[in-house]
Amino acid sequence: MSDVQSAVGEIKALDTELQKIMGNIHETCLKYGEDSGRVNYVKGANIGGFVKVSEAMLAYGIN
């Protein structure tokens, strides 16, 4: 496989992973960002991030 083909394969894999991450972020924003029938992405991202950190802290026994 040439270097170019290898680079293209890595870019495609990176793009797939990025789309997965962005989809998860979108789902989190939908879950936590509902505001008067609309999605507030800032609110959803902030609350979702807080929940993720707090769950990790609890998993490590910090309370």
Contact map, one row per residue, 1 for C-alpha under 8 A:
111011000000000000000000000000000000000000000000000000000000000
111111000000000000000000000000000000000000000000000000000000000
111111100000000000000000000000000000000000000000000000000000000
011111110000000000000000000000000000000000000000000000000000000
111111111000000000000000000000000000000000000000000000000000000
111111111100000000000000000000000000000000000000000000000000000
001111111110000000000000000000000000000000000000000000000000000
000111111111000000000000000000000000000000000000000000000000000
000011111111100000000000000000000000000000000000000000000000000
000001111111110000000000000000000000000000000000000000000000000
000000111111111000000000000000000000000000000000000000000000000
000000011111111100000000000000000000000000000000000000000000000
000000001111111110000000000000000000000000000000000000000000000
000000000111111111000000000000000000000000000000000000000000000
000000000011111111100000000000000000000000000000000000000000000
000000000001111111110000000000000000000000000000000000000000000
000000000000111111111000000000000000000000000000000000000000000
000000000000011111111100000000000000000000000000000000000000000
000000000000001111111110000000000000000000000000000000000000000
000000000000000111111111000000000000000000000000000000000000000
000000000000000011111111100000000000000000000000000000000000000
000000000000000001111111110000000000000000000000000000000000000
000000000000000000111111111000000000000000000000000000000000000
000000000000000000011111111100000000000000000000000000000000000
000000000000000000001111111110000000000000001000000000000000000
000000000000000000000111111111000000000000000000000000000000000
000000000000000000000011111111100000000000000000000000000000000
000000000000000000000001111111111000000000011001000000000000000
000000000000000000000000111111111100001111111001000000000000000
000000000000000000000000011111111100001010010000000000000000000
000000000000000000000000001111111100000000010000000000000000000
000000000000000000000000000111111100000000111011000000000000000
000000000000000000000000000111111110001111111010000000000000000
000000000000000000000000000011111111111100010000000000000000000
000000000000000000000000000000001111111100000000000000000000000
000000000000000000000000000000000111110000000000000000000000000
000000000000000000000000000000000111111000000000000000000000000
000000000000000000000000000000000111111100000000000000000000000
000000000000000000000000000011001110111110010000000000000000000
000000000000000000000000000010001110011111110000000000000000000
000000000000000000000000000011001000001111111000000000000000000
000000000000000000000000000010001000000111111100000000000000000
000000000000000000000000000010011000000111111110000000000000000
000000000000000000000000000111111100001111111111000000000000000
000000000000000000000000100110011000000011111111100000000000000
000000000000000000000000000000000000000001111111110000000000000
000000000000000000000000000000011000000000111111111000000000000
000000000000000000000000000110010000000000011111111100000000000
000000000000000000000000000000000000000000001111111110000000000
000000000000000000000000000000000000000000000111111111000000000
000000000000000000000000000000000000000000000011111111100000000
000000000000000000000000000000000000000000000001111111110000000
000000000000000000000000000000000000000000000000111111111000000
000000000000000000000000000000000000000000000000011111111100000
000000000000000000000000000000000000000000000000001111111110000
000000000000000000000000000000000000000000000000000111111111000
000000000000000000000000000000000000000000000000000011111111111
000000000000000000000000000000000000000000000000000001111111111
000000000000000000000000000000000000000000000000000000111111110
000000000000000000000000000000000000000000000000000000011111110
000000000000000000000000000000000000000000000000000000001111111
000000000000000000000000000000000000000000000000000000001111111
000000000000000000000000000000000000000000000000000000001100111
